[in-house]
Amino acid sequence: MRRLLLWMARNAWLRRVIPRLWFSRRAVRRFMPGEDAESALAAATGFGAEGIATIFTRLGENLTEIAEADAVAAHYLTLLDQIRERELDGEVSLKLTQIGFDLDAERTLEHAGRLADRAAEAGRSLWIDMEGSAYVEGTVAFYERLKADHSNVGLCLQSYLRRTAADLQRLLPVEPEIRLVKGAYDEPASIAYRSRREVDANYLALCVSMLEARKAGRSIRIGLGTHDVRLIEQVAEHATALGLPRTSFEVQMLYGIRMDQQRRLAGEGYVVRDLIAYGEAWYPWYMRRLAERPANVMFALRQIVG
Ligand SMILES: Cc1cc2nc3c(=O)[nH]c(=O)nc-3n(C[C@H](O)[C@H](O)[C@H](O)COP(=O)(O)OP(=O)(O)OC[C@H]3O[C@@H](n4cnc5c(N)ncnc54)[C@H](O)[C@@H]3O)c2cc1C
């Protein structure tokens, strides 16, 4: 089921057809408050009142024209201004392919630098998502270059990849901000752990090494991008054993998923950020959310009848 859904996420014909179906538009509402930035900002204001911070992401990936990247960057500059005007604890996370990485890496670097500068004006960071494995080396190297001139940028790493432990060690000298996720793409066993047990074990091991680096005095921001509460609790136990406070890491979850846990953790003093996605290009992103949990497919199908 997971592989089928991930194949569907990449299929160009389905990408055109499915978003036009009324029931899929209705089903996707479970994972996003609306397609426009205003819906996301309004949702973030509500979360702010509950002590939950936000990450905004406008959905979209691989572009065909560099002018589209310029428009995406301009959109995010405006969004960062709105976040600041509304005094939200909000950050932006984007995919490099969304700001032209396939077409012009230097222009992408300029865009990312400008966005990081704008985020810095409000004392916030800019996050870079991690995409499929073909982009991983390029994205890590891009992050190193960007980080050389901008201290306030974070990078997503994926625990299903065998290379991630080495990437983490490689990045420690640049004082990174890391969001660790399990990984959302369909990767082969030659480069990725395929069993849940291995992915989770690597997730925990990577978290422990980030906490140990912090304990040893390294500057590293640790974000746990997962809904796996059992793993979060294990990480919290390791932090306590090392004498680190609960605020030595933050929990980042997606809008609409385990909201009860997001509220509970925020109430218990953890730093929680809810990632709110918005935008019209939601199809591949939504299919990856379905692939993560087969029960979501039943939820989507029920929208046809109910
Ligand atoms: C803030 C954030 C940013 C992310 N950024 C990236 C990125 O840049 N690159 C990337 O490859 N991946 C990214 N992901 C996705 C990530 O890789 C996983 O695919 C996703 O988080 C599901 O794995 P999990 O860690 O929640 O654990 P799982 O073991 O998959 O899930 C644990 C539990 O959480 C709940 N759950 C998980 N997913 C869903 C869902 N879709 N619907 C309903 N319940 C669910 C279920 O109760 C499940 O039992 C991001 C995830 C988050 C939270």
The ligand as an SDF file (V2000), in Angstrom:
LIG
                    3D

 53 58  0  0  0  0  0  0  0  0999 V2000
    7.3780   18.7200   11.1560 C   0  0  0  0  0  0  0  0  0  0  0  0
    7.6450   17.6380   10.1390 C   0  0  0  0  0  0  0  0  0  0  0  0
    8.4120   17.9340    9.0370 C   0  0  0  0  0  0  0  0  0  0  0  0
    8.6810   16.9310    8.0910 C   0  0  0  0  0  0  0  0  0  0  0  0
    9.5390   17.2110    7.0590 N   0  0  0  0  0  0  0  0  0  0  0  0
    9.9400   16.1940    6.2530 C   0  0  0  0  0  0  0  0  0  0  0  0
   10.9450   16.4030    5.2670 C   0  0  0  0  0  0  0  0  0  0  0  0
   11.4640   17.5140    5.0910 O   0  0  0  0  0  0  0  0  0  0  0  0
   11.3300   15.3270    4.5190 N   0  0  0  0  0  0  0  0  0  0  0  0
   10.7950   14.0740    4.6910 C   0  0  0  0  0  0  0  0  0  0  0  0
   11.2060   13.1280    4.0220 O   0  0  0  0  0  0  0  0  0  0  0  0
    9.8070   13.8730    5.5870 N   0  0  0  0  0  0  0  0  0  0  0  0
    9.3710   14.8850    6.3650 C   0  0  0  0  0  0  0  0  0  0  0  0
    8.3930   14.6530    7.3080 N   0  0  0  0  0  0  0  0  0  0  0  0
    7.6350   13.3840    7.2680 C   0  0  0  0  0  0  0  0  0  0  0  0
    8.3380   12.2580    8.0240 C   0  0  0  0  0  0  0  0  0  0  0  0
    9.4620   11.8140    7.3080 O   0  0  0  0  0  0  0  0  0  0  0  0
    7.3990   11.0640    8.2330 C   0  0  0  0  0  0  0  0  0  0  0  0
    7.0120   10.5460    6.9890 O   0  0  0  0  0  0  0  0  0  0  0  0
    6.1520   11.3770    9.0270 C   0  0  0  0  0  0  0  0  0  0  0  0
    6.4180   12.2590   10.0730 O   0  0  0  0  0  0  0  0  0  0  0  0
    5.5110   10.0770    9.6170 C   0  0  0  0  0  0  0  0  0  0  0  0
    6.4050    9.4450   10.4610 O   0  0  0  0  0  0  0  0  0  0  0  0
    6.3750    9.5720   12.0610 P   0  0  0  0  0  0  0  0  0  0  0  0
    7.7350   10.0330   12.4690 O   0  0  0  0  0  0  0  0  0  0  0  0
    5.2970   10.4460   12.4950 O   0  0  0  0  0  0  0  0  0  0  0  0
    6.2840    8.1090   12.5960 O   0  0  0  0  0  0  0  0  0  0  0  0
    5.2940    6.9070   12.2820 P   0  0  0  0  0  0  0  0  0  0  0  0
    5.9350    5.7380   12.9000 O   0  0  0  0  0  0  0  0  0  0  0  0
    4.9990    6.8630   10.8150 O   0  0  0  0  0  0  0  0  0  0  0  0
    3.9850    7.3230   13.0300 O   0  0  0  0  0  0  0  0  0  0  0  0
    3.8650    7.3320   14.4440 C   0  0  0  0  0  0  0  0  0  0  0  0
    2.4030    7.5400   14.7620 C   0  0  0  0  0  0  0  0  0  0  0  0
    2.0090    8.8690   14.3840 O   0  0  0  0  0  0  0  0  0  0  0  0
    0.7370    8.8630   13.7630 C   0  0  0  0  0  0  0  0  0  0  0  0
    0.8840    9.2760   12.3490 N   0  0  0  0  0  0  0  0  0  0  0  0
    2.0210    9.3660   11.6350 C   0  0  0  0  0  0  0  0  0  0  0  0
    1.7910    9.8090   10.3870 N   0  0  0  0  0  0  0  0  0  0  0  0
    0.4590    9.9800   10.3030 C   0  0  0  0  0  0  0  0  0  0  0  0
   -0.4100   10.4230    9.2800 C   0  0  0  0  0  0  0  0  0  0  0  0
    0.0540   10.7770    8.0650 N   0  0  0  0  0  0  0  0  0  0  0  0
   -1.7260   10.4810    9.5400 N   0  0  0  0  0  0  0  0  0  0  0  0
   -2.2340   10.1380   10.7530 C   0  0  0  0  0  0  0  0  0  0  0  0
   -1.4460    9.7180   11.7770 N   0  0  0  0  0  0  0  0  0  0  0  0
   -0.1200    9.6320   11.5600 C   0  0  0  0  0  0  0  0  0  0  0  0
    0.2060    7.4590   13.8890 C   0  0  0  0  0  0  0  0  0  0  0  0
   -0.5240    7.3850   15.0830 O   0  0  0  0  0  0  0  0  0  0  0  0
    1.4620    6.6230   13.9900 C   0  0  0  0  0  0  0  0  0  0  0  0
    1.2530    5.4240   14.6560 O   0  0  0  0  0  0  0  0  0  0  0  0
    8.1190   15.6420    8.2470 C   0  0  0  0  0  0  0  0  0  0  0  0
    7.3300   15.3620    9.3670 C   0  0  0  0  0  0  0  0  0  0  0  0
    7.0990   16.3250   10.2990 C   0  0  0  0  0  0  0  0  0  0  0  0
    6.2590   15.9780   11.4890 C   0  0  0  0  0  0  0  0  0  0  0  0
  1  2  1  0
  2  3  1  0
  2 52  2  0
  3  4  2  0
  4  5  1  0
  4 50  1  0
  5  6  2  0
  6  7  1  0
  6 13  1  0
  7  8  2  0
  7  9  1  0
  9 10  1  0
 10 11  2  0
 10 12  1  0
 12 13  2  0
 13 14  1  0
 14 15  1  0
 14 50  1  0
 15 16  1  0
 16 17  1  0
 16 18  1  0
 18 19  1  0
 18 20  1  0
 20 21  1  0
 20 22  1  0
 22 23  1  0
 23 24  1  0
 24 25  2  0
 24 26  1  0
 24 27  1  0
 27 28  1  0
 28 29  2  0
 28 30  1  0
 28 31  1  0
 31 32  1  0
 32 33  1  0
 33 34  1  0
 33 48  1  0
 34 35  1  0
 35 36  1  0
 35 46  1  0
 36 37  1  0
 36 45  1  0
 37 38  2  0
 38 39  1  0
 39 40  1  0
 39 45  2  0
 40 41  1  0
 40 42  2  0
 42 43  1  0
 43 44  2  0
 44 45  1  0
 46 47  1  0
 46 48  1  0
 48 49  1  0
 50 51  2  0
 51 52  1  0
 52 53  1  0
M  END
$$$$
